[in-house]
């Protein structure tokens, strides 16, 4: 038997905060059976929420997702691909700029 959770009822149809994963985490805490997160009716989820959802899925191997629209599936695919690819940085160092006033900061920002 599985536990089915309708995300639109638990959170919203428009999910914009990574903190919303904590609502899901609380809802599934202590459940040992298979858990299905049903995304029927969810129109939008932010990349930050999706990133945290990815973490949650790695923590709970009994978790699966269903009924995602094309946008939701695309966001999940994007985050998953980003997590699986190695991050390559051109430089390991960063230059720290200091400004004496807002005018010099604004001048610098206009050049980037």
N, C-alpha and C positions, 0 to 999 in steps of 0.2 A: 504494500500500500504506500501511497505517496502523499505528501503534504503539498497542496497547491496554494500559492499566495498570489493574489491579484495586486500587482504593483500600483495600478491606478487607484485602487481603493485604499491601499496602505499609505501611499505617498501622494501621488498626483499624476495628471497626464503630462505635466511639464516639470521635469526634474532638473534643477540647475545647480544643486549644491552637493559636494562630495559628502557632506555631513549626513545626507539622506541615507547613505549606506548603513549608518548606525541604526536607523529604524529597521532596516531589513535584518541586520545582525541581531537586534533584540528579538525580532519576530521568529528567527530560526534557532535562537540559542537553546541548546538542549535537545533539539530534534535529531534523532538518529536515523530516521527513515529518509528515503529519497525526497528531495524538495524541488518543486518546480516553481520558478518565478514566472508568472504569466504576465506578459507585457501588452495584452490586449487593451487598446485604448490609450496607451502611452504614445504621445505625439513627439516628444522631445526629451532627450537627456543630454546633459553637458558632457564634455570630454572629461572634466574632473570627476564627475559622478561615475562615468564609465570606467575610468582608471581605478577608482576605489572598488567598483563592482568586480573588476578583474582580480583585484587582490582578494576579495571575499570568495570568489570562485576558486582561487588557489588554496584558500584556507579550508574550504568545505567541498570536498570531492563529491559529495552526494547532492550537489546543487546543479540544476540545469535551467536553461532559459527557453521559453516558448513564446510564440505569437508576436514576434518583433516585426514592426513595419520595416520598410527598406531603409529609412533613415537610422533607426535604432540599430539594425543589423550592420549598417555601414560604419556607424560610430564604434561599435564593438570590434569589428574587423580592423579598423584603423588603430585602435588602442592595442589590440592583440599583436598586430604586425609591428607596431612600435616597440612593444615589450620584447619581441623575439629578435629584433635586429640589434646589433651591437652599436652603441653610440660612439661616434668618432668625433673627437674634438681636434680642430686644427692646431690649437695652441693650448698648452696646459696653464699658461699664465694670463693674468688679466692686468690691464693698466688701470690704476686708480687716478681719476681726475679730481682735482680740488678747485673750487670756485670761490671767489671772494664775495660775490654778490649774485643776485638773480639775473642781472643783465648779462654777465659773462656766461652764466649757465644757459640762458636762452640763446645766446650767440652760438655756443657750442652745439646745442641741440638742433639748431637750424642747419647745421652742416652734416648731420647724420641721416 
